[in-house]
Amino acid sequence: MKPGKVTTISAVFLCGMLVVHGFMLWQVRHVIARGYPDFTSFYMAGTMVRLGMGHDLYDLKAEWRVQQEFAPWVSVRQAALPYMHAPFEALLFAPFTLLPYSRAFALWNGLNFLILLALPYLLRPHLPVLKQIPPWIMIFLQLAYFPVFFVLLQGQDAILLLLLYCLAFSALKKDATGTAGFWLALGLFRFHLVAPFVLVMLLLKKFRLVVAFTMTSVVLVGLSAWVVGWRGLLHYPGYIWWLEQHRSRAILTPSDTTNLRGLVDTLLGKWFPAYVQLAAVILLSAGMLYFAMRCWRSAEPRSEQWNLAFSATLVATVLVSYHSFIYDLSTLLLPVAVSVSVLLRRRLLPTRFQWGLIIPVIALFCTPLYLFFWFRVGHPNLMANFLILWFLALLGTARLAAKQSVAATA
């Protein structure tokens, strides 16, 4: 297919996704200000910290009382929408609570929008393909990506995690591994979406990164203890476990998680007991992280293989994380940019690798596919199939890039 025709089809497709997103936003515009989005839990946590109620941050009754003060009209909830993230993140939202809920929501999304505007400029030195795309088109591309739109719709914090991964990517490119460890540690408000990546870095013996990550983590633990007290901090793991065991049906079920855990639950849940499913998830996760680690071997920071290795590791991190919802896929915009860069630069890429990169990217941008899996089938976790295909294609393309690099230097 001619490049001009591909560009036209892509533009029409992405404009279609933007229209769908605009229609969805119009349909839910009235309930956003009432406190239905997930931003409610962040606003509540910030309010409790600002009012000196940090010791009750993980008390469901106290959470419910605070939420009723600014969002009493949410009919779908009979209890608090719990705050499940690390205590230190609540400090970030405390200043927002000086404003009424609806204005705080708008301000938070305004900050997310600025992050999206800044990302192409941050990545341009490392991904030349971004220099060919005007900034105003880049923001439309990001808004056409359903996980990003869903982050904005819910007032979630996944775009902030995307920024931290992009900063770590840029730091590692410059061989500033300690700085990369610092940025990754700041992402511990979503521990499950950071720990697998850092584990791969540890296995690769990037000790400066791990030391910086550990030191920053210690500071964040101390900050968290200051917010909720040591007793509250020690209570936090039990609180999360209780939510997982007793409230998960109301918050996040395995069928909602776009990862290996969700996929295994759907495929094996009816025929095998829980311990067999857990063993399968552990084995698959270990294998995925092992192959992600191998992808880094002999990769130079300025090479295409390095970009592919980073992308494969990030995709693997999402897949092996314990919780990964649709909005968490916004962190994969970086691997999307890398994949598109590879497709544009490598015209002679084998067909199987081309389609292995193209199909997942199209699927991730296809909003109707998410809605079909979510509302029609009831299993948004089926999106994980595309992530697995993408991971395998990234591994294969990285291996090919490594062989071609060796041949070129021979």
WOSUL-V463893 format. One line per field, one symbol per residue. phi: phi as a letter, one per 20 degrees, with the letter a starting at -180 (. if undefined). psi: psi as a letter, one per 30 degrees, with the letter a starting at -180 (. if undefined). burial: 1 if it has 9 or more other ideal C-beta (glycine too) atoms within 8 Angstrom, else 0. A space follows every 50 residues. Layout:
# WOSUL-V463893
phi=???
psi=???
burial=???
This chain:
# WOSUL-V463893
phi=.fgffffffffffffffffffffffffdgfeffeofffggffffffffff emdgfdgddfffgffffffdbedefeddbfefedefgfffffegffffdg gfffffffffffffffffggffegfdcgfffedggfffffffffeggfgf gffemfdffffggfffffgffffemeffffffffffeffcgfdcgfffff fffemefffffffffffffffffffffdnffffffggfffffffeddffe dbegfeeebfgfffffedgedcfffffffffffffffffffffffegmee geefgfgfffffffffgffeffcbegfffffeffffffffffffedfefg gffgffefffffffeeggfgffffeeencfffffgfffgfgfffffffff ffffffffef
psi=kkeeeeeeeeeeeeeeeeeeeeeeeeegeffeffgelffeeeeeeeeeee gggefgegjeeeeeeeefefifgjffkglkjkjflkefffeefeefffll eeeeeeeeeeeeeeeeefeeeefeffifffffkkefeeeeeeffjeeeee eeefhlgfeeeeeeeeeeeeeeeggieeeeeeeeefgffiefgeeeeeee eefghieeeeeeeeeeeeeeeeeeeeefleeeeffeeeeeeeeeefgfff djleffjiaeeeeeeeefeffkleeeeeeeeeeeeeeeeeeeefffkgkk egleeeeeeeeeeeeeeeeflekjlefffffgeeeeeeeeeeeefifgkk eeeeffeeeeeeeffjefeeeeeeeeegifffffeeeeeeeeeeeeeeee eeeeeeeff.
burial=00000100000011101101100110010001011111111111111111 00110111010111011001100100000111101111111011011000 10011011100110111111011100101100101001111111111111 11111111111111111111111000111111111111110111011111 11000101111111011001101110110001101100110110001100 00011111111111110110000001100110011001101110110010 10111111111111111111101111111111111111111110010010 00111111111111111011111100001111110111111111111111 1100110000
